Amino acid sequence: MDKQELGAFLRSRRERLRPEDVGLPSGSRRRTPGLRREEVAVLAHISTEYYVRLEQGRAPRPSGEVLAGIAGALRLTDAESDHLHVLAGTAPSRTGLHRRDVRPSILALLERLPQTAAFVMSAAFEVLAWNDLAAALMEDFAGLDAQERNLARRAFLGAARAGTPLYGVSDAAQFRQYVVMELRSTLARYPSDPAVTALVGELRDGSPEFARLWQRHDVQAAPMLTKTFRHPVVGEVTVDCDSLMLADRDQHLVLYSAPPGSPDAEALALLQVLGAEYVNANGSR
């Protein structure tokens, strides 16, 4: 149970609600935004004292029934309710470290995907494995160390590097929001993983935008269905985005493809022929 994070999360969800959202009169004497703690307690059918202690990080672990009541009172989404259970320590726990080893069958699959840029990403946004087309579309990950292959670090701290901070993608701001939400969930699952805690600390210290988004305590991101890369060699390429969860290792298989016969598919085919070595020699990232 992460008492401090649990309290902060509850506070952030309470403050975003208006009384009328839950069928209560708004009144005229509210000095702060959101519901009052006693209102949440009434809606959740628990004592105000206990709820106050939860927000202050002083309460013992709540039961599943209490958490369900609080989730309903705060109008949590399914993803937020799941996150609440993780913070409270009532969700199935994982090992202390997130996995970085990729299943051999997935490594083989990466090379068999036709005209699809594909890579495997860890729970902490490190690119673990990739095929040649992904390297040609994004960058040659083989020439980078593990720290430089981290897309969260690339998204928030990459402006200091040569070229564009995130491969010229059209949805950079949306992706950064997604990164923050996913990393918050990752930190809740692996609170003692030094790689995860160090990454979050580095981003909070090095990026005011990350620090601002982190304070919102959001945990549910909208799916990214398409993405446009502004590529230095072939120009704009719009791809369909699919992210498949590899649940056994808490990793994602990310696929970028284009409809057959489209100009974007032709651009991917050209990149496939040129390869990452040519692209890196003739373009800037």
Buried (B, 14 or more C-beta within 10 A) or exposed (E): BBBEBBBBBBBBBBEBBEBEEBEBEEEEEEEEEBBBBEBBBBBBEBEBEBBBBBBBBEBEEBEEEBBBBBBBBBEBEEBBBBBBBBBBBBBEEBEEEBBBEBBEEBBEBBEEBEBBBBBBBBBBBBBBBBBBBBBBBBBBBEEEEEEBBBBBBBBBBBEEEEBBBBBBBBBBEBBBBBBBBBBBBBBBBBBEBEBBBEBBEBBBEEBEBBBEBBEEBBBEBEEBEEBBBEBBBBEEBBBBBBEEEBEEBBBBBBBBBBEEEEBBBBBBBBBBEBBBBEBBEEBEB
